[in-house]
Amino acid sequence: MTEYRMRKKKILMRSYRILGLQQIAIGGPDKNVLKKLWGDIFGLQQTGTYRSEKENVDEDIYSLGKDLSAVEVDLMQPIDSEKSPKVHIPPLNHIGLWVDNLENAVKEMTQAGVRFAPGGIRKGAAGYNVIFIHPKGSTEFPLSGEGVLIELVQAPPEMI
């Protein structure tokens, strides 16, 4: 069996599933400008807020859709635009994907060469366990979001 076919077979036998889009996170220097478009013009409803000095983020959380198929839209601005991380650069900060077994996904993706951002699995703004796939690969872990930060989010039991 060729190396490609062996790798493909292993991928098909993974112990986790990506269930859908959980969120998109959009940053700007002033989230009030974003709120006018996403809230006032598009009509999305604000469902929460999140602020973290450590992550340099002040965000408002909106919802697009209903129930378990709803996608969270996070409108973010930096607390201090001179500090990192710069949540407004790039403006499409990250996308989040629901996963049914976050720990298995991280273990298998790491073995496959996926590079994760520092911080490991932790509680995210919406209260679910999360981890981020780094936007850039490295020599040791060459697989990445190729410029896009990707958040893996542990799906709640009712979604699985």
C-alpha positions as CSV (number, residue, x, y, z in Angstrom):
1,M,0.0,0.0,0.0
2,T,1.4,3.4,-0.9
3,E,2.2,6.0,1.8
4,Y,-0.6,8.2,0.5
5,R,-3.2,5.4,0.8
6,M,-2.0,4.5,4.3
7,R,-2.3,8.1,5.4
8,K,-5.7,8.4,3.8
9,K,-6.9,5.2,5.5
10,K,-5.6,6.4,8.9
11,I,-7.5,9.7,8.4
12,L,-10.7,7.8,7.7
13,M,-10.3,5.9,11.0
14,R,-10.0,9.0,13.3
15,S,-11.8,8.9,16.6
16,Y,-13.4,12.4,16.4
17,R,-15.7,14.3,14.0
18,I,-15.9,17.9,13.0
19,L,-19.6,18.7,13.4
20,G,-19.9,22.2,11.9
21,L,-19.1,25.8,12.1
22,Q,-19.2,27.1,15.7
23,Q,-18.1,30.7,15.3
24,I,-16.5,33.4,13.3
25,A,-14.5,36.1,15.1
26,I,-14.1,39.5,13.5
27,G,-11.8,42.2,14.9
28,G,-11.6,45.9,14.4
29,P,-10.1,48.8,16.2
30,D,-13.6,49.8,17.5
31,K,-16.2,47.0,17.9
32,N,-19.0,49.6,17.9
33,V,-18.5,50.0,14.1
34,L,-18.9,46.3,13.7
35,K,-21.9,46.3,16.0
36,K,-23.7,48.7,13.7
37,L,-23.3,46.4,10.7
38,W,-23.9,43.0,12.4
39,G,-26.5,44.1,15.0
40,D,-28.3,47.1,13.5
41,I,-28.1,46.3,9.8
42,F,-28.0,42.5,9.7
43,G,-30.3,42.2,12.8
44,L,-28.2,39.7,14.8
45,Q,-29.0,39.5,18.5
46,Q,-26.3,40.1,21.1
47,T,-26.1,37.1,23.5
48,G,-23.1,38.0,25.6
49,T,-19.8,39.8,26.2
50,Y,-16.3,38.6,27.1
51,R,-13.3,40.6,28.3
52,S,-9.8,39.2,28.9
53,E,-6.7,41.3,29.7
54,K,-4.5,38.2,29.1
55,E,-6.0,37.8,25.6
56,N,-6.1,41.6,25.0
57,V,-9.8,41.3,23.9
58,D,-13.0,43.1,24.5
59,E,-15.8,41.3,22.6
60,D,-19.5,41.2,22.1
61,I,-21.0,37.9,21.2
62,Y,-23.9,37.7,18.6
63,S,-25.9,34.7,17.3
64,L,-26.7,33.9,13.7
65,G,-29.3,31.2,13.3
66,K,-31.3,29.2,15.9
67,D,-30.7,26.4,18.4
68,L,-27.8,24.0,17.8
69,S,-27.3,25.2,14.3
70,A,-26.6,28.8,15.4
71,V,-23.2,30.3,14.6
72,E,-21.6,32.6,17.1
73,V,-20.3,35.9,15.7
74,D,-17.7,37.5,17.9
75,L,-17.1,41.2,17.4
76,M,-13.7,42.0,18.9
77,Q,-11.5,45.0,19.6
78,P,-8.2,45.0,21.4
79,I,-8.1,46.4,25.0
80,D,-4.8,48.0,24.1
81,S,-4.1,48.2,20.3
82,E,-0.3,48.4,21.0
83,K,-0.2,45.0,22.8
84,S,-0.4,41.4,21.5
85,P,-2.3,39.5,20.6
86,K,-3.7,42.0,18.1
87,V,-7.3,40.7,17.8
88,H,-8.1,43.1,15.1
89,I,-5.2,42.1,12.8
90,P,-6.2,40.4,10.5
91,P,-9.9,41.5,10.7
92,L,-11.1,37.9,10.2
93,N,-9.4,36.8,13.4
94,H,-10.4,33.1,13.5
95,I,-13.1,30.5,12.7
96,G,-14.3,28.0,15.3
97,L,-15.3,24.4,14.5
98,W,-17.4,22.1,16.7
99,V,-15.7,18.8,17.4
100,D,-17.3,15.8,19.2
101,N,-14.2,14.7,21.1
102,L,-11.7,17.5,21.6
103,E,-9.1,15.5,23.5
104,N,-8.9,12.7,20.8
105,A,-8.8,15.3,18.1
106,V,-5.8,17.1,19.6
107,K,-4.0,13.8,20.3
108,E,-4.5,12.5,16.7
109,M,-3.9,15.9,15.0
110,T,-0.7,16.3,17.0
111,Q,0.5,12.9,15.8
112,A,-0.4,13.9,12.3
113,G,1.8,17.0,12.5
114,V,-0.7,19.7,13.3
115,R,0.7,22.7,15.1
116,F,-1.3,24.1,18.0
117,A,-1.0,27.6,19.5
118,P,0.4,27.9,23.0
119,G,-2.1,27.5,25.9
120,G,-3.5,24.0,25.3
121,I,-7.1,23.1,26.0
122,R,-8.9,25.7,28.1
123,K,-12.3,27.3,28.6
124,G,-13.3,29.6,25.8
125,A,-15.4,32.8,25.9
126,A,-18.7,30.8,25.5
127,G,-17.7,28.3,28.3
128,Y,-16.8,25.4,26.1
129,N,-13.3,23.8,26.1
130,V,-11.3,25.1,23.2
131,I,-7.8,24.9,21.6
132,F,-6.4,26.8,18.6
133,I,-4.6,25.5,15.6
134,H,-1.7,27.8,14.8
135,P,-2.0,29.9,11.6
136,K,1.6,28.9,10.7
137,G,3.4,25.6,10.6
138,S,6.8,24.8,12.0
139,T,9.5,22.3,11.2
140,E,8.3,19.9,13.8
141,F,4.6,20.5,13.2
142,P,4.2,21.5,9.5
143,L,0.3,21.4,9.3
144,S,-1.4,24.6,10.2
145,G,-4.3,26.9,9.2
146,E,-2.0,28.4,6.5
147,G,-2.6,31.9,7.7
148,V,-6.0,31.3,9.4
149,L,-6.3,30.8,13.1
150,I,-8.7,27.9,13.7
151,E,-10.4,27.2,17.0
152,L,-11.6,23.7,17.8
153,V,-14.5,23.8,20.3
154,Q,-15.8,20.8,22.3
155,A,-19.4,20.3,21.3
156,P,-22.0,20.0,24.0
157,P,-23.6,16.5,24.5
158,E,-26.9,17.5,22.9
159,M,-25.1,18.4,19.7
160,I,-23.2,15.1,19.5
